[in-house]
Amino acid sequence: MSQTQKPQRAVHVVGVGMIPFTKPGASEPYTVMGAKAAKAALADAGVDYRDVQQAYVGYVYGDSTAGQAAIYGVGLSGIPVFNVNNNCSTGSSALFLARQAVESGMIECAIALGFEQMVPGALKGAYDDRPSPLTRFADVMKEHQGFEPTAPRAAQFFGGAGRDYIAQYGIRPDTFGRISVKARQHAARNPFAVFRQTLTLDEVMAAPTVFDPMTRFQCCPPTCGAAAAIVCSAEFAKKHGLDASVVIAAQAMTTDTPSTFESNDMRKVVGYDMAASAARQVYEAAGIGPDDLDVVELHDCFTANELLTYEALGLTPEGTAERFIVDGDNTYGGRIVTNPSGGLLSKGHPLGATGLAQCTELVQQLRGTADKRQVEGARLALQHNLGLGGACVVAMYKKAEFA
């Protein structure tokens, strides 16, 4: 749908699939990972690849047409294959395009696939002979807080945002650490997660500091993996006898505005306003607000970003995230279960696959098939996927019978 307009026609997620996420060096090649995830989504849907009309394939670290190389492992049907790269929001950007194509009526069924074969260590650009897409962001950061050559750049972006939040609201640094504890508790129930060992708050806070206020356990790991989703029209689902119980109620993508670079606030630099705008559009289009949500998968690349995103998405009012965390309103038994999968912090963050792994988790939650992670009575779910540089995608899913 275009921004806040109602969808032209319903788009259903009829199949999802992913493979277990692994540390770099322990995975199969991206071609194998991508094909496996695509086949899993097709099998989950009960759809023959020959009936899929378009493929949107996302990855960040890979050569041109790597999308074809991966999807060709499923079949050679001659359909259009679009390669997508939107940094860490790549997977949900591919899903956005697939949903848009079906919703417009141009096609009836599409696959969105995301994968990443990463290397150990902090994220870095592939080229040093041309301007980095993040140069403008880095310049603002350097002017605002300086730059530490020995610390990962991404950690400085998001750690700086955490510092600015502490400066305004005076929260305890270990409040961020509590998010990691929760993430590990959730991931312990997810057989596809990289880190399934639980941690205490003391263990989180005693870990080496990556960039104050965040320790090593508060930063997502480089990860390899793949995930996929099949989307189609209600008519296609009915014709083929598919499970159409999950529908995309609304979806929005936003990019940066002047506030990112002019606010002198690292929270804005790392996408707070993009997220808030996308969320507002989704709530307006769906006619459903944050108080009605049951489960959320949000972009917790660092603990600081999870805390900020609670407020950007309206899960709790601005300035109240610490109480939201301490009261346990972000987990089972609380108001809104956030990242039941373990999130990027513990499930892992293969950049191109993350958005589609989030989709997979939420579809399973709404179907009631999330096993030990199941949020009881889940009817409404929200997804938030962020990429610096920048783009933010927010999507709301609902059970088809829920109005």
Secondary structure, 3 states (H helix, E strand, C coil): CCCCCCCCCCEEEEEEEECCCECCCCCCCHHHHHHHHHHHHHHHHCCCHHHCCEEEEECCCCCCCHHHHHHCCCCCCCCCEEEECCHHHHHHHHHHHHHHHHHCCCCCEEEEEEEECCCCCCCCCCCCCCCCCCHHHHHHHHHHHCCCCCCCHHHHHHHHHHHHHHHHHCCCCHHHHHHHHHHHHHHCCCCCCCCCCCCCHHHHHHCCEEECCEEHHHECCECEEEEEEEEEEHHHHHHHCCCCCEEEEEEEEECCCCHHHHCCCHHHHCCHHHHHHHHHHHHHHHCCCHHHCCEEECCCCEHHHHHHHHHHCCCCCCCCHHHHHHCCCCCCCCCCEECCCCHHHHCCECCCCHHHHHHHHHHHHHHCCCHHHCCCCCCEEEEEEEECCCEEEEEEEEECCCC
